[in-house]
Amino acid sequence: MTELAIIGGTGLTSLSGLEIVRREVAYTPYGEPSGFLTHGRLAGREVVFLPRHGYAYTIPPHMVNYRANIWALKSIGIRRVVAIAAVGGIRDSMQPGWIAFPDQIIDYTYGRAHSYFELNSKSVAHVDFTYPYDNSLREQLIAAAKSAKLQFMAQATYGATQGPRLETAAEIIRMERDGCDLVGMTGMPEAALAREQDVAYACCAVITNRAAGKSTAAIHDEIEIYLKRGMDQVRKLLLAFLEDN
């Protein structure tokens, strides 16, 4: 049984080199996931791929059915998830073109379904979210980045905003004061839902631009330059990761 899933973010709606074995339509108590589950082999390893924003990139970050996505993956036996996300760099050390492996997260989202525990739940569980990412999986990704000789940051605090609009310069200043190193729109509630389902979860954050007010360049111009470059680095990372894990 396949135990590893890769959730693709902006710029990664398909996995180059993935030998597709089958596609599975999943049904969940929480509605439809972002798309069918693609079962395949990458670097000789069995994996399942699911694009967070849909295969045609039509689902905005605040409308992603995060609960359905995680539930669907857990229901087929997935125990580990590597989540790819495009982010903006807030700190000067978080440069476009680099990859970061967050170890903390601050949630600024609202109105999203953040938990599986609702009024009709049989019980309520307060999951320990002190360290929101699975450290073992993070360390394996960091080792793979070293092996692939990628430019990366081994620690970062991810600030999850609502989207789909980009942030104001003042919001970024506030987030920096709060301790955020990166800004993205999909980090929550995905990480917390994975924890509720006892699925090991780690994020590979691709820095595609400097956050609002942090560069004289236009944000979309930077994204155009660095998104493809960053996703090429992700593919190298995944190949190195799968070869050793």
C-alpha positions in Angstrom: 0.0 0.0 0.0 1.3 3.5 -0.9 1.9 5.5 2.2 3.4 8.7 0.8 1.4 11.5 -0.8 2.6 14.7 -2.4 0.3 17.7 -2.4 1.2 20.1 -5.2 0.7 23.9 -4.9 1.0 26.8 -7.2 3.2 25.8 -10.2 2.9 22.1 -9.5 -0.3 20.8 -10.9 1.5 17.7 -12.3 4.6 15.8 -11.4 7.2 15.6 -14.1 8.5 12.0 -14.4 5.6 10.4 -12.6 4.7 7.1 -14.1 1.0 7.1 -13.7 -0.5 3.7 -12.7 -4.1 4.7 -12.1 -6.4 7.6 -11.1 -8.8 7.3 -8.2 -11.9 9.3 -7.6 -12.4 9.8 -3.9 -15.5 10.5 -1.9 -15.5 11.9 1.6 -18.0 13.0 4.3 -16.7 16.5 3.7 -17.3 16.7 0.0 -15.1 16.4 -3.0 -11.3 16.8 -2.8 -9.4 19.1 -5.2 -9.2 16.3 -7.8 -8.8 12.6 -8.4 -5.9 10.9 -6.6 -3.1 10.0 -9.0 -1.3 6.8 -8.1 2.1 6.4 -9.7 5.8 5.7 -9.4 8.5 8.4 -9.1 12.1 7.5 -8.8 11.0 3.9 -8.4 8.8 4.6 -5.4 5.0 4.5 -5.1 3.4 7.8 -4.5 0.0 9.5 -4.6 -0.2 13.0 -6.1 -3.0 15.6 -5.5 -2.9 19.2 -6.7 -4.2 21.4 -4.0 -5.7 23.9 -6.5 -7.0 21.3 -8.9 -5.5 19.9 -12.1 -6.6 23.0 -14.0 -5.5 25.4 -11.2 -9.1 26.7 -10.7 -9.5 26.5 -6.9 -8.4 29.6 -5.0 -6.7 29.1 -1.6 -9.6 30.2 0.5 -11.9 27.7 -1.3 -9.7 24.6 -1.2 -11.6 21.8 0.5 -8.7 21.0 2.9 -10.7 18.6 5.0 -11.7 16.5 2.0 -8.1 16.4 0.7 -6.6 15.1 3.9 -9.5 12.8 4.6 -9.2 11.3 1.1 -5.5 10.7 1.4 -5.9 9.1 4.9 -8.7 6.9 3.7 -6.5 5.2 1.2 -3.7 4.5 3.7 -1.5 7.6 3.3 0.6 8.1 6.4 3.0 10.8 5.2 2.4 14.0 3.2 4.9 16.3 1.6 3.1 19.5 0.9 4.5 21.9 -1.7 3.7 25.6 -1.4 4.7 28.8 -3.2 5.4 31.5 -0.7 6.8 35.1 -0.4 9.9 35.8 1.6 9.6 38.3 4.5 13.0 38.1 6.1 16.1 39.2 4.0 17.4 35.6 4.4 14.4 34.2 2.6 15.4 34.9 -1.0 13.5 34.1 -4.2 14.6 30.8 -5.7 15.4 29.2 -2.4 13.4 26.5 -0.7 12.5 26.6 3.0 11.3 23.9 5.4 9.1 25.6 8.0 9.2 24.4 11.5 6.5 26.8 12.8 3.3 28.5 11.6 1.1 31.4 12.5 -2.5 31.3 11.3 -4.1 34.5 10.0 -6.9 32.7 8.0 -10.6 32.9 8.8 -13.8 31.3 7.7 -12.2 28.0 6.7 -13.2 24.6 8.1 -10.3 24.2 10.5 -11.2 20.9 12.2 -12.9 17.5 11.9 -14.4 18.0 15.3 -17.8 19.5 15.0 -21.0 19.6 17.1 -22.1 16.2 15.8 -18.7 14.6 16.6 -18.6 11.7 19.0 -15.7 13.3 20.9 -13.5 16.3 20.9 -9.8 16.1 20.8 -7.3 18.9 21.4 -4.4 17.8 19.3 -0.9 19.0 20.4 0.1 21.5 17.8 3.2 22.9 19.6 5.4 21.7 16.7 3.0 21.7 13.7 5.3 19.8 11.2 6.5 16.3 11.6 10.2 16.7 12.5 11.3 13.3 11.2 9.8 14.0 7.7 11.3 17.6 7.8 14.8 16.2 8.6 14.5 13.7 5.7 13.6 16.6 3.3 16.5 18.7 4.6 18.9 15.8 4.1 17.5 15.4 0.5 18.0 19.1 -0.1 21.6 18.8 1.0 22.1 15.7 -1.2 20.7 17.6 -4.2 22.9 20.6 -3.4 19.9 23.0 -3.3 19.8 26.4 -1.7 17.5 26.1 1.3 16.6 27.3 4.7 16.2 24.6 7.3 13.9 26.6 9.6 11.2 29.2 9.1 7.9 30.5 10.5 5.2 30.3 7.9 2.5 33.0 8.1 -0.7 31.7 6.6 -3.0 34.5 5.2 -6.5 34.2 3.8 -5.9 35.2 0.1 -6.6 35.2 -2.7 -5.3 38.7 -2.8 -1.7 39.4 -1.9 -0.9 41.2 1.3 -0.4 44.9 1.9 3.0 46.2 2.9 1.6 47.1 6.4 0.3 43.6 6.9 3.8 42.2 6.0 5.3 44.6 8.6 2.9 43.2 11.2 3.7 39.7 10.3 7.4 40.3 10.5 6.9 41.8 14.0 4.9 38.6 14.8 7.9 36.5 13.9 6.9 35.3 10.4 9.7 34.6 7.9 7.4 33.5 5.0 3.9 34.3 3.8 1.6 31.9 2.0 -2.1 31.2 1.7 -2.4 27.4 2.0 -0.5 26.4 5.1 -3.6 26.3 7.3 -5.7 24.5 8.0 -4.0 21.8 6.0 -1.2 21.2 8.6 -3.7 21.1 11.5 -6.0 18.7 9.7 -3.2 16.3 9.0 -2.3 16.4 12.7 -5.9 15.6 13.6 -5.8 12.6 11.2 -2.4 11.4 12.6 -0.7 11.9 9.2 2.9 13.0 9.3 3.0 16.3 7.4 5.9 18.6 6.3 6.0 21.6 4.0 8.4 22.4 1.3 8.0 26.1 0.8 9.2 27.5 -2.6 10.1 31.2 -2.2 8.9 32.8 -5.5 9.0 36.5 -4.5 9.8 39.0 -1.9 6.7 39.8 0.2 4.8 43.1 -0.3 6.9 46.1 0.4 10.2 44.1 0.6 11.4 44.7 -3.0 11.3 47.4 -5.6 10.4 44.8 -8.2 6.8 44.0 -9.1 5.7 40.9 -7.2 4.1 39.2 -10.2 7.3 39.8 -12.2 9.3 38.0 -9.5 6.9 35.2 -9.4 7.1 34.7 -13.2 10.9 34.6 -12.9 11.2 32.3 -9.9 8.2 30.0 -9.9 9.3 27.7 -12.6 12.9 27.8 -11.3 11.7 26.9 -7.9 9.5 24.0 -9.1 12.5 22.6 -11.0 14.3 22.6 -7.6 11.3 20.8 -6.0 11.5 18.1 -8.6 15.2 17.6 -7.8 14.4 17.6 -4.1 11.7 14.9 -4.5 13.9 12.7 -6.5 16.6 12.9 -3.9 14.1 12.4 -1.1 12.5 9.3 -2.7 15.8 7.7 -3.4 16.7 7.6 0.3 13.3 7.2 2.0 
